[in-house]
Amino acid sequence: MIACLRPFSILCLAGLLAACGSSPSSSLGELPRTPQASIEQMLQQASTSAPEQAALLRLSAADLAYKQQDTSRATRILGEVPLDALKPAQQIFASTLSAELALSRNKPKSALKALSHPSLDRLGELPIEQQTRTQLARANALEADGQTLAAARERVFIAPLLDGNSAEANHEIIWKLVSSLPLNQLQGDADSDLHGWLELARIAKTSSTPEQQLSAIDSWREKNPQHPAAEHLPQALATLKEIASQPLQKIALLLPQEGQLASVSRALRDGFMAAHYQAQQEGQNPPEILFYDSSRLSSLDDFYRQAQADGAQLVVGPLEKPLVKQLSERAQLPITTLALNYSDAGREAPAQLFQFGLAAEDEAREVARRAWADGMRRAVALVPRGEWGDRVLAAFQQSWQAAGGTLIDAEHVDKPVELAQQIADLFQLRQSEARAKRLQNTVGGAVAALPARRQDVDFIFLAATPQQAQQIKPTLAFQYAGDVPVYATSHLYTGGNNPSQYRDLEGIRFCETPWLLDNNDPLRQQVDNQWPQAAGSLGRLYAMGADAFRLAPRLNQLKALPDSQIEGLSGNLSLNPAQRVERQLPWAEFRNGQVQRLQDVAHQ
């Protein structure tokens, strides 16, 4: 009986497909539909059907496999469909499915290529469901390919075609995309809706406090009452309204007044208070600052009880790494805390703990970003021997390889007498000398041949003290590698103006805090007048203190807007998912005994 029913079910399937295609457009053709049938049934019927009917069946089967998340089978079935033999509607369907499959394999460029098929010119003639599916595939491909603005434009275009959960999800993704754009891309656009989104994102990024941000957003909504984001604020901005309704009025500043870190603490405190006084001078109403000495703590629990009793809503500090480590090991904290150091990486910290410091790892990642943006692809590294050098090298290597770069080799610098040999090893000069010697022995006489370094190195990543760097650069020249670009962390720069020292660093590019590269910043000028040492390497700590004050009221804001940044004096500040503040830094180069600031490049 069952055997008799199987041919009947296939006849029903064929009839259903025929009904789906019963009113064809003469040139456009019909879209495939997925009937109530299994992949096997459709493929079986395709094997005995006429070519056009077989193609429709296979497209339906491939689509069903994709929806069942069997992407390898879907790709295999789709590969059996001759694209050029299809009518435009079916070509659009096949190209869209091909793009979706490419995206599932993380190949956005292949997806965009599939969506460039000429048949896509007739997409507007197809049903809304197919239009939205195709355009969403294109938007996802553009986003995955790093074309963020184009992806946002695509989603704004299709927004009117969506409803329900799809419309709401698209709305939030538009905001995620535009809010992740750098300021220089948040310019006007011919499309009025996209223009409004870009303007809203610019306002959100450039307002300094949550209160100013909320006021600017409300003003934007009044000017653009019909805009989709005015009618329905993105969730992140709705969260900001809650943040702004609870202004920060009292901060507990927890720093050591005695001990090894006292001088570091003084620079941080003075930078923090300088930013506080500047806010007062500008007519703001900054929070009251309550001072506590962490070097005299009996216990962290006692401190938090006292701070709560004093009305503190936020703690800035501690600075000491052991205390920060203790905080990170707790399940929760009584008061939101911005620690001025970092606990061990990888540990899950309590939700109330934020961490900020002058991490060398940030600078290593910055070198990777800048070198990649400058077209470099193959690196070698010179870092100090020891735990600090290991951490810096690991951060560089992780970021560099994640971008697609290659780290060929690395040397850990320690004793100056070993430096020449280490650089020779890095550039394989001894092999070159050995080849010259073998040639000399072969020909039986002197050979005029200079040692040649390896040629597959694009640049050197350097993390070194000023003294080490002054030895390294001349040694590179001596070892026939003086022409290899060097990208360094800020640790080789002492600040100030020292032409004789800087000539030994000629050509080295390095990242540095805005504080030390911008003599004209008003806050720096005020601080320099009072504390001249702030113009030297200690200036980084003054900058960090000032930025800690600026971060204090905006921590939840950065958490609510993960792609937003604060343009600080220690770098452009953002918050990573572990609630650690990360810095992106401007660049400079030693040139003719002077420090020349370099033009910024867009980070990839």
C-alpha positions as CSV (number, residue, x, y, z in Angstrom):
1,M,0.0,0.0,0.0
2,I,2.8,2.4,0.9
3,A,4.6,1.7,-2.4
4,C,1.4,2.7,-4.2
5,L,1.2,6.0,-2.3
6,R,4.7,7.2,-3.1
7,P,4.2,7.9,-6.8
8,F,0.9,9.7,-5.8
9,S,2.8,12.0,-3.4
10,I,5.3,12.9,-6.1
11,L,2.4,13.7,-8.5
12,C,0.9,15.9,-5.8
13,L,4.3,17.6,-5.4
14,A,4.6,18.2,-9.1
15,G,1.0,19.6,-9.2
16,L,1.8,21.9,-6.3
17,L,4.9,23.3,-8.0
18,A,2.9,23.7,-11.2
19,A,0.3,25.7,-9.3
20,C,3.0,27.9,-7.8
21,G,4.2,28.8,-11.3
22,S,0.8,29.0,-12.9
23,S,0.8,32.7,-13.7
24,P,4.3,33.4,-15.0
25,S,5.6,36.7,-16.2
26,S,6.8,36.3,-19.7
27,S,10.4,37.3,-19.0
28,L,10.8,37.5,-15.2
29,G,9.7,34.0,-14.3
30,E,8.5,32.6,-11.0
31,L,10.2,32.2,-7.7
32,P,10.6,28.7,-6.4
33,R,8.4,27.7,-3.5
34,T,9.1,25.1,-0.9
35,P,6.2,22.6,-0.7
36,Q,5.4,20.3,2.1
37,A,8.0,17.8,0.9
38,S,11.4,16.5,2.0
39,I,14.7,17.4,0.4
40,E,15.0,13.8,-0.8
41,Q,11.5,13.9,-2.4
42,M,12.3,17.1,-4.3
43,L,15.7,15.9,-5.5
44,Q,14.1,12.6,-6.7
45,Q,11.4,14.5,-8.6
46,A,14.1,16.8,-10.1
47,S,16.0,13.8,-11.5
48,T,13.0,12.9,-13.7
49,S,11.7,16.4,-14.6
50,A,12.2,18.8,-17.5
51,P,15.2,21.2,-17.0
52,E,13.1,24.3,-15.9
53,Q,11.1,22.2,-13.4
54,A,14.2,20.4,-12.2
55,A,15.9,23.7,-11.5
56,L,13.0,25.0,-9.5
57,L,12.9,21.8,-7.4
58,R,16.7,21.9,-6.7
59,L,16.5,25.6,-5.7
60,S,13.7,24.7,-3.3
61,A,15.7,21.8,-1.9
62,A,18.8,23.9,-1.5
63,D,16.8,26.6,0.3
64,L,15.3,24.0,2.6
65,A,18.7,22.6,3.4
66,Y,20.0,26.1,4.2
67,K,17.0,26.7,6.5
68,Q,17.8,23.4,8.3
69,Q,21.4,24.7,8.7
70,D,22.8,22.0,6.6
71,T,25.0,24.5,4.6
72,S,27.3,22.0,3.0
73,R,24.3,20.1,1.5
74,A,22.7,23.3,0.4
75,T,25.9,24.4,-1.3
76,R,26.2,21.1,-3.0
77,I,22.6,21.1,-4.3
78,L,22.8,24.8,-5.4
79,G,26.0,23.9,-7.4
80,E,23.9,21.6,-9.5
81,V,21.6,24.4,-10.7
82,P,22.8,26.1,-14.0
83,L,22.5,29.8,-13.1
84,D,22.7,31.1,-16.7
85,A,19.8,28.9,-17.8
86,L,17.4,30.3,-15.2
87,K,14.9,33.2,-15.6
88,P,15.7,36.4,-13.7
89,A,13.5,35.7,-10.7
90,Q,15.2,32.4,-10.2
91,Q,18.6,33.9,-10.8
92,I,17.9,36.5,-8.0
93,F,16.8,33.7,-5.7
94,A,19.8,31.6,-6.4
95,S,22.2,34.5,-6.1
96,T,20.7,35.5,-2.7
97,L,21.0,31.9,-1.4
98,S,24.5,31.8,-2.7
99,A,25.3,35.0,-0.8
100,E,23.7,33.6,2.4
101,L,25.8,30.5,2.2
102,A,29.0,32.5,1.6
103,L,28.2,34.5,4.7
104,S,27.8,31.3,6.7
105,R,31.4,30.5,5.7
106,N,32.5,34.0,6.7
107,K,33.2,35.0,3.1
108,P,31.6,38.4,2.6
109,K,33.4,39.3,-0.6
110,S,32.1,36.1,-2.2
111,A,28.6,37.1,-1.0
112,L,28.9,40.6,-2.5
113,K,30.1,39.0,-5.8
114,A,27.0,36.7,-5.8
115,L,24.8,39.8,-5.3
116,S,26.3,41.7,-8.2
117,H,24.6,39.4,-10.8
118,P,22.9,41.4,-13.5
119,S,19.5,39.9,-12.7
120,L,19.5,41.9,-9.4
121,D,18.5,44.9,-11.5
122,R,15.0,43.5,-11.6
123,L,14.7,42.9,-7.8
124,G,12.1,45.6,-7.4
125,E,9.7,43.6,-9.6
126,L,9.7,40.7,-7.1
127,P,7.5,40.2,-4.0
128,I,8.4,42.2,-0.9
129,E,9.5,39.0,0.9
130,Q,12.2,38.3,-1.7
131,Q,13.2,42.0,-1.9
132,T,13.8,42.1,1.9
133,R,15.6,38.8,2.0
134,T,18.0,39.8,-0.8
135,Q,18.7,43.3,0.6
136,L,19.2,41.9,4.1
137,A,21.8,39.5,2.7
138,R,23.5,42.5,1.0
139,A,23.5,44.5,4.2
140,N,25.0,41.6,6.2
141,A,27.6,41.1,3.6
142,L,28.6,44.8,3.6
143,E,28.8,44.8,7.4
144,A,30.9,41.6,7.4
145,D,33.2,43.2,4.8
146,G,33.8,46.3,7.0
147,Q,31.7,48.6,4.8
148,T,29.8,49.9,7.8
149,L,28.3,53.0,6.3
150,A,27.1,51.2,3.2
151,A,25.5,48.5,5.4
152,A,23.7,51.1,7.3
153,R,22.5,52.8,4.1
154,E,21.1,49.4,2.9
155,R,19.2,48.8,6.1
156,V,17.8,52.3,6.2
157,F,16.6,51.7,2.6
158,I,14.7,48.5,3.4
159,A,13.4,49.6,6.8
160,P,9.9,50.7,5.4
161,L,9.5,47.1,4.0
162,L,9.8,45.5,7.4
163,D,7.4,45.0,10.2
164,G,7.1,43.4,13.7
165,N,10.2,41.8,15.2
166,S,12.2,42.2,11.9
167,A,11.6,45.9,11.8
168,E,12.6,46.3,15.5
169,A,15.8,44.2,15.0
170,N,16.7,46.2,11.9
171,H,16.2,49.5,13.8
172,E,18.6,48.5,16.5
173,I,21.2,47.2,14.0
174,I,21.1,50.6,12.1
175,W,21.9,52.3,15.4
176,K,24.7,49.8,16.1
177,L,26.2,50.4,12.7
178,V,26.1,54.2,12.7
179,S,27.2,54.6,16.3
180,S,30.3,52.5,15.4
181,L,31.4,54.9,12.7
182,P,34.3,57.3,13.3
183,L,33.3,61.0,13.5
184,N,34.7,61.8,10.1
185,Q,32.1,59.5,8.5
186,L,29.2,61.0,10.4
187,Q,28.6,63.6,7.7
188,G,25.4,64.5,5.8
189,D,23.8,62.2,3.4
190,A,21.3,62.7,0.5
191,D,18.9,60.2,2.0
192,S,17.1,62.1,4.7
193,D,16.6,59.1,7.0
194,L,20.2,58.1,6.9
195,H,21.2,61.8,7.4
196,G,19.2,61.8,10.6
197,W,20.8,58.6,11.8
198,L,24.3,60.0,11.2
199,E,23.5,63.3,12.9
200,L,22.1,61.4,15.9
201,A,25.2,59.3,16.2
202,R,27.4,62.4,15.9
203,I,25.5,64.0,18.8
204,A,25.8,60.9,20.9
205,K,29.6,60.8,20.4
206,T,30.4,64.5,20.9
207,S,28.4,65.4,24.0
208,S,30.7,65.4,27.0
209,T,28.4,64.4,29.9
210,P,25.3,62.2,30.0
211,E,23.2,65.3,30.8
212,Q,24.5,67.3,27.8
213,Q,24.1,64.2,25.6
214,L,20.5,63.7,26.7
215,S,19.7,67.4,26.1
216,A,21.2,67.2,22.6
217,I,19.2,64.1,21.8
218,D,16.0,65.7,22.9
219,S,16.8,68.7,20.8
220,W,17.4,66.4,17.8
221,R,14.1,64.7,18.3
222,E,12.2,68.0,18.4
223,K,13.8,68.9,15.0
224,N,13.1,65.5,13.5
225,P,9.8,64.3,14.8
226,Q,9.0,62.1,11.9
227,H,12.4,60.3,11.9
228,P,12.2,56.5,12.9
229,A,14.7,57.0,15.7
230,A,12.7,60.0,17.1
231,E,9.5,57.9,17.1
232,H,11.3,55.0,18.7
233,L,14.7,55.7,20.4
234,P,17.2,52.9,20.0
235,Q,17.5,50.9,23.2
236,A,21.0,52.2,24.0
237,L,19.8,55.8,24.0
238,A,16.8,54.9,26.1
239,T,19.2,53.5,28.6
240,L,21.1,56.8,28.6
241,K,17.9,58.6,29.7
242,E,18.0,56.4,32.9
243,I,21.7,57.2,33.4
244,A,21.2,60.9,33.1
245,S,18.3,60.9,35.6
246,Q,20.8,59.8,38.3
247,P,23.6,62.5,38.2
248,L,26.9,61.8,39.9
249,Q,27.3,64.1,42.9
250,K,30.0,62.6,45.1
251,I,33.2,60.7,44.1
252,A,35.5,58.9,46.5
253,L,39.1,59.2,45.3
254,L,41.1,56.3,46.8
255,L,44.9,56.7,46.3
256,P,48.0,56.0,48.4
257,Q,49.6,59.0,50.1
258,E,52.6,57.1,51.3
259,G,54.9,54.3,50.0
260,Q,56.4,53.4,46.7
261,L,53.4,54.7,44.7
262,A,53.1,58.0,46.4
263,S,54.7,60.0,43.6
264,V,52.6,58.3,40.9
265,S,49.6,58.9,43.1
266,R,50.3,62.6,43.4
267,A,50.5,63.0,39.6
268,L,47.2,61.1,39.2
269,R,45.5,63.2,41.9
270,D,46.8,66.5,40.6
271,G,45.6,65.6,37.0
272,F,42.2,64.5,38.4
273,M,41.7,67.7,40.4
274,A,43.0,69.9,37.5
275,A,40.2,68.5,35.3
276,H,37.7,69.0,38.2
277,Y,38.7,72.7,38.5
278,Q,38.5,73.1,34.7
279,A,34.9,71.8,34.7
280,Q,34.1,74.3,37.4
281,Q,35.6,77.2,35.4
282,E,33.5,76.1,32.4
283,G,30.3,76.5,34.4
284,Q,29.6,72.8,34.9
285,N,28.5,71.5,38.3
286,P,31.2,68.7,38.9
287,P,30.8,66.1,41.6
288,E,32.2,66.7,45.1
289,I,35.5,64.9,45.6
290,L,36.1,62.9,48.9
291,F,39.7,61.8,49.6
292,Y,40.7,58.5,51.1
293,D,44.3,57.1,51.7
294,S,44.6,53.6,50.4
295,S,48.0,53.2,52.1
296,R,46.3,53.3,55.5
297,L,43.4,51.0,54.7
298,S,42.5,48.5,57.4
299,S,40.3,46.6,54.9
300,L,38.4,47.2,51.7
301,D,35.1,46.4,53.4
302,D,35.7,49.1,56.0
303,F,36.5,51.6,53.2
304,Y,33.3,50.8,51.3
305,R,31.3,51.1,54.5
306,Q,32.8,54.5,55.2
307,A,32.4,55.7,51.6
308,Q,28.7,54.7,51.6
309,A,28.2,56.5,54.9
310,D,29.8,59.6,53.3
311,G,27.4,59.4,50.4
312,A,29.9,58.4,47.6
313,Q,28.2,57.1,44.5
314,L,31.4,56.2,42.7
315,V,34.9,55.1,43.8
316,V,37.9,56.2,41.7
317,G,40.9,53.9,42.7
318,P,42.6,52.0,44.1
319,L,45.9,52.2,42.3
320,E,47.7,49.3,43.9
321,K,47.5,46.1,41.8
322,P,47.0,43.7,44.8
323,L,43.9,45.8,45.9
324,V,42.5,45.8,42.3
325,K,43.1,42.0,42.2
326,Q,41.1,41.6,45.4
327,L,38.2,43.6,44.0
328,S,38.2,41.6,40.8
329,E,37.8,38.4,42.9
330,R,34.6,39.5,44.6
331,A,31.1,38.6,43.4
332,Q,30.0,42.2,43.6
333,L,31.0,45.6,45.0
334,P,28.8,47.9,47.1
335,I,29.7,51.0,45.0
336,T,30.6,51.2,41.3
337,T,34.4,51.5,41.1
338,L,36.8,52.7,38.5
339,A,40.1,51.1,39.5
340,L,43.3,52.8,38.3
341,N,45.1,49.6,37.4
342,Y,44.3,46.2,35.9
343,S,43.7,42.8,37.5
344,D,44.9,39.6,35.8
345,A,43.5,39.3,32.3
346,G,40.9,36.6,31.7
347,R,39.3,36.8,35.2
348,E,35.6,37.6,35.2
349,A,35.3,40.7,37.4
350,P,32.1,42.0,39.2
351,A,29.7,44.0,37.2
352,Q,30.4,47.1,39.3
353,L,34.2,47.1,38.6
354,F,35.7,49.1,35.7
355,Q,39.5,49.2,35.2
356,F,41.7,51.9,33.7
357,G,45.4,52.3,33.4
358,L,48.3,53.1,31.1
359,A,48.6,49.5,29.8
360,A,51.5,48.8,27.6
361,E,49.3,46.2,25.9
362,D,47.1,49.0,24.6
363,E,50.2,50.5,22.9
364,A,51.2,47.1,21.4
365,R,47.7,46.7,19.9
366,E,48.0,50.3,18.6
367,V,51.3,49.5,16.8
368,A,49.5,46.5,15.2
369,R,46.7,48.7,14.0
370,R,48.9,51.5,12.7
371,A,51.4,49.2,10.9
372,W,48.5,47.3,9.2
373,A,46.9,50.6,8.1
374,D,50.2,51.7,6.7
375,G,50.3,48.5,4.5
376,M,52.8,46.5,6.6
377,R,52.2,42.7,6.6
378,R,55.3,40.9,7.9
379,A,57.0,41.9,11.2
380,V,59.8,41.0,13.5
381,A,59.9,42.1,17.2
382,L,62.4,43.4,19.7
383,V,61.2,43.5,23.3
384,P,62.8,43.6,26.7
385,R,63.5,40.2,28.4
386,G,61.1,39.5,31.3
387,E,57.5,39.4,32.2
388,W,56.7,42.9,30.9
389,G,58.2,42.2,27.5
390,D,56.4,38.9,27.3
391,R,53.0,40.6,27.9
392,V,53.7,43.4,25.4
393,L,54.8,40.9,22.7
394,A,51.8,38.6,23.4
395,A,49.4,41.6,23.0
396,F,51.1,42.7,19.7
397,Q,51.2,39.2,18.3
398,Q,47.5,38.5,19.1
399,S,46.3,41.8,17.5
400,W,48.7,41.5,14.6
401,Q,47.8,38.0,13.6
402,A,44.1,38.7,14.1
403,A,44.4,41.4,11.5
404,G,46.1,39.0,9.1
405,G,49.7,39.9,9.7
406,T,52.7,37.5,10.1
407,L,55.1,37.7,13.0
408,I,58.3,36.1,11.5
409,D,60.5,36.2,14.6
410,A,61.2,37.9,17.9
411,E,64.2,38.7,20.1
412,H,64.2,39.5,23.9
413,V,66.7,42.3,24.5
414,D,68.7,42.1,27.8
415,K,72.4,42.7,27.8
416,P,73.8,45.5,25.6
417,V,76.8,43.3,24.6
418,E,74.4,40.8,23.1
419,L,72.4,43.3,21.1
420,A,74.4,43.2,17.8
421,Q,74.3,39.4,17.7
422,Q,70.5,39.3,18.4
423,I,69.8,41.7,15.6
424,A,72.1,39.8,13.3
425,D,70.2,36.6,14.2
426,L,66.8,38.4,13.6
427,F,67.9,39.4,10.1
428,Q,69.8,36.2,9.3
429,L,73.1,38.1,8.6
430,R,75.3,35.2,9.8
431,Q,73.8,32.9,7.1
432,S,74.7,35.6,4.6
433,E,78.3,35.8,5.8
434,A,78.6,32.0,5.8
435,R,77.4,32.0,2.2
436,A,80.0,34.6,1.2
437,K,82.7,32.5,3.0
438,R,81.7,29.3,1.2
439,L,81.8,31.2,-2.1
440,Q,85.3,32.6,-1.3
441,N,86.5,29.0,-0.5
442,T,85.0,27.8,-3.8
443,V,86.6,30.4,-6.0
444,G,89.8,30.3,-4.0
445,G,90.2,34.0,-3.5
446,A,88.7,37.2,-2.1
447,V,85.1,37.9,-2.9
448,A,83.7,41.5,-2.7
449,A,80.4,40.8,-1.1
450,L,78.7,42.7,1.7
451,P,76.4,40.7,4.1
452,A,72.8,40.8,3.0
453,R,69.9,40.8,5.4
454,R,66.7,38.9,4.9
455,Q,64.3,40.8,2.6
456,D,60.9,39.5,3.8
457,V,60.6,41.9,6.8
458,D,58.3,44.9,6.4
459,F,58.9,46.5,9.8
460,I,60.2,46.0,13.4
461,F,57.9,46.2,16.4
462,L,60.0,47.8,19.2
463,A,59.2,48.0,22.9
464,A,62.2,49.5,24.7
465,T,63.4,52.1,27.2
466,P,65.0,55.3,25.9
467,Q,68.5,53.9,26.6
468,Q,67.8,50.6,24.9
469,A,66.2,52.4,21.9
470,Q,69.3,54.7,21.5
471,Q,71.4,51.6,21.2
472,I,69.1,49.6,19.0
473,K,68.6,52.1,16.1
474,P,72.4,52.6,15.4
475,T,72.9,48.8,15.8
476,L,70.2,48.2,13.1
477,A,72.2,50.5,10.7
478,F,75.4,48.7,11.6
479,Q,73.8,45.4,10.8
480,Y,72.5,46.4,7.4
481,A,68.9,46.8,8.6
482,G,68.8,50.6,9.1
483,D,66.3,51.0,6.3
484,V,63.7,48.7,7.9
485,P,60.8,50.8,9.4
486,V,60.5,50.8,13.2
487,Y,57.2,51.1,15.0
488,A,57.5,51.6,18.7
489,T,55.5,52.0,21.9
490,S,55.8,55.3,23.9
491,H,58.4,53.9,26.3
492,L,61.3,55.2,24.3
493,Y,60.1,58.8,24.6
494,T,61.0,61.0,27.6
495,G,59.0,64.0,26.6
496,G,60.3,67.5,26.2
497,N,62.9,68.6,23.6
498,N,66.2,66.7,23.4
499,P,67.6,66.9,19.9
500,S,70.9,65.1,20.6
501,Q,69.1,62.1,22.1
502,Y,66.4,62.0,19.4
503,R,69.0,61.9,16.6
504,D,69.8,58.4,17.7
505,L,66.1,57.5,17.2
506,E,65.9,59.1,13.7
507,G,63.0,57.7,11.7
508,I,61.3,55.7,14.5
509,R,57.5,56.0,14.6
510,F,55.9,55.7,18.0
511,C,52.5,56.1,19.6
512,E,52.1,58.6,22.4
513,T,49.5,60.2,24.6
514,P,47.8,63.3,23.2
515,W,49.0,65.1,26.4
516,L,52.7,64.8,25.3
517,L,52.1,65.6,21.7
518,D,49.8,68.6,22.1
519,N,51.5,71.5,23.9
520,N,48.5,73.8,23.2
521,D,45.9,71.8,25.2
522,P,44.5,74.4,27.7
523,L,44.4,71.9,30.6
524,R,48.0,70.8,29.9
525,Q,49.2,74.4,29.8
526,Q,47.6,75.1,33.2
527,V,49.1,71.9,34.7
528,D,52.6,72.6,33.2
529,N,52.6,76.1,34.8
530,Q,52.0,74.6,38.2
531,W,53.9,71.3,37.9
532,P,56.7,71.7,35.2
533,Q,57.4,67.9,35.5
534,A,54.1,67.3,33.7
535,A,55.8,68.2,30.4
536,G,58.0,65.1,30.7
537,S,57.2,61.4,31.0
538,L,55.2,62.0,34.2
539,G,52.8,63.9,32.0
540,R,51.2,60.6,31.0
541,L,50.1,60.2,34.7
542,Y,48.6,63.7,34.8
543,A,46.8,62.8,31.6
544,M,45.5,59.6,33.1
545,G,44.3,61.4,36.2
546,A,42.4,64.0,34.1
547,D,40.9,61.2,32.0
548,A,39.8,59.4,35.2
549,F,37.8,62.5,36.1
550,R,36.3,62.7,32.6
551,L,35.5,58.9,32.6
552,A,33.8,59.0,36.0
553,P,30.3,60.2,35.0
554,R,30.4,58.3,31.7
555,L,31.2,54.7,32.6
556,N,27.6,53.6,32.2
557,Q,27.3,55.7,29.1
558,L,30.3,53.8,27.6
559,K,28.7,50.5,28.7
560,A,25.4,51.4,27.1
561,L,27.1,52.6,23.8
562,P,29.9,50.0,23.3
563,D,31.2,51.6,20.2
564,S,31.5,55.1,21.6
565,Q,34.7,56.8,22.6
566,I,35.9,59.7,24.8
567,E,38.6,61.8,23.3
568,G,40.9,61.9,26.3
569,L,44.4,63.2,27.1
570,S,45.8,59.7,27.5
571,G,44.2,58.6,24.2
572,N,40.8,57.9,22.7
573,L,39.1,55.9,25.4
574,S,36.6,53.1,24.9
575,L,35.3,50.2,27.0
576,N,35.8,46.6,26.1
577,P,33.4,43.8,27.0
578,A,35.4,43.0,30.2
579,Q,34.8,46.7,31.3
580,R,38.5,47.6,30.8
581,V,39.2,51.0,29.3
582,E,41.3,50.7,26.2
583,R,43.3,53.5,24.6
584,Q,43.9,54.4,21.0
585,L,46.8,56.8,20.6
586,P,48.1,59.4,18.1
587,W,51.4,58.9,16.3
588,A,54.7,60.8,15.9
589,E,58.1,60.3,14.3
590,F,61.6,61.3,15.3
591,R,62.7,63.5,12.4
592,N,65.9,65.7,12.3
593,G,66.2,65.6,16.1
594,Q,62.6,66.7,16.6
595,V,59.3,65.0,17.3
596,Q,56.9,65.4,14.4
597,R,53.2,64.4,14.9
598,L,51.9,62.2,12.1
599,Q,48.6,62.4,10.4
600,D,46.0,60.1,11.9
601,V,44.8,57.1,9.8
602,A,41.5,55.3,10.0
603,H,41.8,52.2,12.1
604,Q,41.0,49.0,10.3
